Amino acid sequence: MKVYIIAGEPSGDLLASRLMRAMCAKCPDTEFFGVGGETMEREGLKSLFDVKELAVMGILEVVPSIPRILKRIRQTVDDIVRVKPDVVITVDSWSFSARIHKALRKRKLKIKQVHYVAPQVWAWKKKRARTMYKYIDHLLTLFPYEPKYFTPYHLEATFVGHPVIESAVLYGNGDDFKARFNIADDKKVMAILPGSRKNEVARLLPVFLDAAETFYQKHPDFVFVIPTVKTVEDKVREMTQHTKLPLYILNTEYDRHDAFKAADVAVAASGTVALELAMVDVPHIIAYRVAPLTAFLARRLLKIEFVNLSNILLGREVVPELLQENCNKDKILYYLGELIKKGDLYQKQMDGFKKVKEILGLNEQTPSANACDVLLSITGCDA
C-alpha cells in the first residue's frame, strides 16, 4: 500500500511517526511518501521539503510566509498526483491540510483522503464542521467528545484516542537522567518548555529564564532543563548562552522523557507537552503570549473557557493558565512557589491528572493502532 502522509508541524510529526510505525507493524509492505520532520524520517520517510518552513503561528507571523506556504502546497499536490497513493493522510494543522485536500478534490483523483486530529471547532470556527465532508472521507479524533461535532454534517469521524497515552514519556527514568548528566540525587529539577516554534521561543523563553533565575536565587538546590527540538534548538542555545543557571539543553526525545520523570516542577507553553506532563504527574503551570493583534482577535473568536487540555477535559482549572499580560515573572514565581510546597494546588493537580488519564484511556490498543485499523478499513486493505 502507498501512503502519502503530511505533518505540518513538530507535534504532528510525532503523531504521524507513531501512525507510520503502527502501519508498518500491521502492513509491513507499506510504502510512505510525504512531508514531515525528524521523527517521521526515522520511520523511513524522505520528506518532500523541510517541515520547519511550515512551523509558523500567529496572524502577524503567518502573513509574510503565505507565498512560501502556497508554493509548498502546490508542490505537495503535484507530488501526490505523481505518486498516486492509496490514501492521503494529513496530520493536524487543518489550515494547511485543508488547502491540500481542496486542491486534490478539484483534481478528481479518487484517492481516499483522511485527516488526523480534528480542528477545534468546539473552540472556534464552528461552521468548519459543516463543510469538511466535501474535502475528506474520514476524520480521526483525539478526544471522545469530538465526533459529535462532525457526524451530523455527513462526515465519518472516529475517536481513536490521544497519542499521549502511548508516549514513551510514560516509561522515562528520572534516576537514569540524573546519573547520565551527573546531577546529584539531592538536586531538584525544573523543566522549562518554551514551545517548538521560533516565535514561541522568542516570546516565552526570556520570561521563563527571568523567572527561573530569580527562583534559583531562593532555591539553589534546583537545576534546570530545556528539552528542545531541531526546529528551535539553535535559537534556544543562542538565547541561553549568558545565563548563570545550572542549565541542561536536551535535544533528543529519549532525554526529554527521562527529564520529565526527573522533574519536580515545570513551566510550559500551552499544548500537547503540558498533557505529557500531566501523564507523568509533574506539577506545572502554563504560560503563553502571542502578538497583541492575535490576542485581540482570539479573545473575540475563541469560545472556550480554558486553553490547557487538562483543564478543558476536566471542565475546571487545575493547571494555572498565565496568558498574555499574566505571562510575567511575578505570577510564574508565585505559582511555582505554591507547587513546590505540595499543598492544595499540588494535590488539586494530582487528583485532576488521575481523572485526565481515565478520560483519555482506550483499553486494549494504542491510539495509533486504532487509527491504523480505520485507515486499513476505508482503503479496503484489511480484507
N, C-alpha and C positions, 0 to 999 in steps of 0.2 A: 504494500500500500504506500502511495505517495502522500505525504502530509506536508502542507505548507503552513508554517506556524510563525506568528508575528507577535513580538512583545515590544511595546513602545517605551518602556522604562525599566529600571532595575527591579522593582517589585514584581512586575510582570515577567521579567526574565527568569526569576527564581521559580515562580509558579509554573511557567511553561517548561522549565527544565525537569521539574518533577513529573509533569504530564508526559514528557518525552520518555522518561525512564520507565514509567508505568506502561506506556505503549510498547516499548521495546521488550518488556517482560512478557506481555500478552501476545505480541506480534513481532517476533524477532527480525522479520524481514522488512520492517517499516523503514522507509527512506524519508529523511527530513530535508526540507528546504525552508528558507525564510529569513526573518530579521530578528536578531536577538543579541544578548550580551554574553558575558564571560561564562556564566553557569550553563547556558544553553550550548555554548561552544564546547564545553566539557562533555556534553552529552552527544556530541557529534555534528552539531550544526555549523555550517560555514555561512556566516551571516552575509547578506547581500550588501550591507553597509554598517558602519559603526552606530550602534543604537544610542550612543551618547548624544548624537545630533538631535534626538527627539526628546531628551530629558530636560524639558523646559516647562515651568509652571508660573502662572500669574499672567494677567492680561497684558501688562506693560512688557513683560518678558517675552511673551509669545509673539506679539505683533512683528518685531523685527525678524523673527525666524520664519514667518509664514512662507516667503518664496522658497526657502530651502526645504521646508516640510512638504510643500506641494510638489516640488520636484521629486522628492523621495517617494511620495505616494504614487506618482506616475511611474516611476522606476519599478516599484514593487508590483503594481498591477501588470505591467508589461512582463515582468519575470514570472508571475503566476500564469499568464497566458502561455508563456514558453514552456513551463514545467508541466502544465496540465495535471494538477494533483487531484486526488480523490476527494480531499476536503481541505478547506482553508479555515484555520483557527486563529482568531485574533484574541489576544490576552490583555485585559484591562485597557486603559487609555481609549475609551469609547470615542472621544472626539477625533482621534487619529484613525481608529479602526473603522468607524462609520464611513469615512471617505473611501477607504479601501473597498468595503462591502458595496457601497453605492456604485462605484466605478465598475466593479465586477458584475453587478446585476445588469448594468447597461450593455455589457458585452454578451450577455445571454449564454454563458459558458456551461450551464448545467452542472456546476460544481457545488457540492454541499458547503454551506457557509455557516460557521459556528462562532459565537463569541463567548468567552470565558471571563466571568466577573461582570455582574450586572451593573450598569450605570446607576448611580444612586438617585433614582427617580423619587424615592421616598424623602429625599433631602431637597432636591430642586429639579427644575425642568421636568415636571411630572408628565407633560404631554409627549415626551420622547417614547414612553411606553406604548403609545397608541400607534406608532408608525414603524417600530423596529422590525415587525414581521415582514415588511417589504424588502428588507435588506439581508436578513439572516434566517436560517432554517431552524436554529435551536440556540437557546441561551442556557449556559451553565452558571448557577448562582452559588455564592459562598454562604449565604445566610438563609435560614429556613423560612423567614417571613417574606422573601423577595419574589418567588414565583407568582404570588397572587397579584402583583402589580402588572404582570405581563400577559398571563394566560387569558384574561378577558378580552385581550386585543389580538387574538389569533396567533400568538407566538408560543410555541412549545418551550417551556422552561423547567429545568430540573435542578433541585437543590442537591449538590454533591458533597457539601461540607467545606469547611475552611481549612486551607492548607497548613495553617499554623499548628493544627493538632498532629501533623506528621513531620513537623520541623525537627531537624536534628538538634535544635536548641534544647529539646527535652532530654537529650542524652549527653549534654555537656558535662564537664567535670571541673568544678572550681578549684579543687586541690591540685589537679594537674596543671591548671592555668598558672596558679601561683608558683608552683615548682618550676615551670618552663620559663617564667620571666623573673625568677629569683626574688619573688615578693614574699616577705616574711609572713609566717602563719598568723601573727598577731595584727597584721595590717588589714585595714578595711578597704573596700573598693567602691568607687563611684564610677558608673558608666555615663559617658556624655555622648549623646546621639543627635547630632545636628542636622540629619537628613541625608538624602542621597542625590540631591540636585545642587548644582553650584550656587544657584541663587538662594537656596535654603541655607546652605553653609555660610554664605556671605552675610546673611542677616542674623542667623541664630548663634553661630559659634562665638562671636565676640561677647555676646551677652552671657552665654553659658560659661565661657572662660573667666569672665569677670566675676561671676558668682562663685565659680569653683575656687578661684584664687583667694577670695575673701573667706570662703568656707574653710579652706586649708589652714588659714591663719589660726582659726579656732579649733580645728580638728586635724592636727599634724599626723595622726595615726592613719589617715586615708591616703591611698594612691588613686590615680585617675586613668581611665582607659577610654579611647575613642575608637570604636570599631568603624571602619570605613569601607567604601567600595571603590573600584577603579575609577569611576566617573569623577570622584571628588578627592581622591587621596592626595594628589599634588597640592590642591588648594588647602586641604587640612594641614598638611605638613608646613606649607608656607605661613599659614596664619598662626601656627603654634610654635614657631621656631624660637620665639623670645620668651615663652612662658617659663616661670620658675617652678611650675608644678612638677611633681614626680609623675610623669605622663607617659603612657604607652599607646602608640598608634598601631592599630591592628588592621591588617589588610586581607585576612583570609576568613572564610566562613567558619572554619574549624576553631580559630582563636576567638572569634566573636561568640560562638556558642559556649565555649568554656568560660569566657569572661562574664557572660550573663549569669552563669551558675555561681560565679565567684562574687558577683556584685551584691553589695549591701543596700544600695540605693541608686537611682538613676534619674537623669533629666533628659527628656527626649522630645524630638519633633513629633507632631501628630502623624499617625499612620500605622502600618502593619507592625512596625518594630515595637510599638507600645503594646500590641496584643501579644507579641512574643514575650515581652517582659512579664505580662500577666500570667502566661502559661507556666513560667518558672518561678512565680511568686516573688518577683523583685519589686519592692515598693518603689513607686516612681511618680513623677509629675510630668505633664506635657506642657510645652511652651512653644508658641508659634507666632510668626509675623509674616505678613505679606505686604506688598506695596499698598499705600493708602487707598488708591483708586480701586484695587482689587478687593480690599477690605470693605470699602464703602458699598460696592455692588453686592458682595457676598452677604452682608447683613440684610440686604433687601430681598435677595433671591433665595437664600437658604431657608428651608422650612423645618429645621431641626433644632432641638434644644442643646444638644451636645455634639462635639466633633470627635471625641475619643471613642473608639469602637467598644471598649468595655462599658463605658457609660451609656452608649446607645443601646447595647444589648440588654443592659440591666434596667434602663429607664430611669436611672438616678446617677448622681455624680459620686463615684468612689475615687476617681483619679482627678486631682485638681487640673483645671484647664486654664492656663495663663496665656491669653490671646491678645495680640496687638499691644496696646499700651500696658496691659498687665504682664506682658513678657518682659520683665525687668529684674534686675539683680535682687532687689529687696524682697519681692514676692517669691522668687525662686529660693532664696535663702530661708525665708520663713517656713515654706512647706518642706524643704529638705530637713530643716531642724525638727519639725514635727514628726517626720517619718522615722528619723533615726532614734527618736525617743521610744519608738514602738508602743505608742499609746493608742488613743481612739482611732486616729486616721489610719495608722498602720493596720489595726485589726479590721477596720472597715474595708480596707483594700483586700486583705487576705480572704475575708468572707466573700467579697464580691468576685474575686478571681476564681474561687471554687465554683461559684454558680456559672460564670462565663464558660468554664471548661465543660460543664454539663450541657449547656446550650449548644456548644459547637461540636460535641462528640457525635460520631456517627457509627459506632459499634464495629462491625466486622471488617470493613475495608477502609483503606485510606481514601481521602477525597480525590487524589489523583487517579487511583484505580477506579473509583466510581465514575469520574469524568471520562476515563478511557472506555469504560463499558458503554456509556452513552454514545460516544463517537463511533465505536465499532458497530453499534446497533443502527445508527442512522445512515452509515455508509454501506451497510449490508455485509461488512467484513466479519461479523460474528457468526455467520452461517457456516 
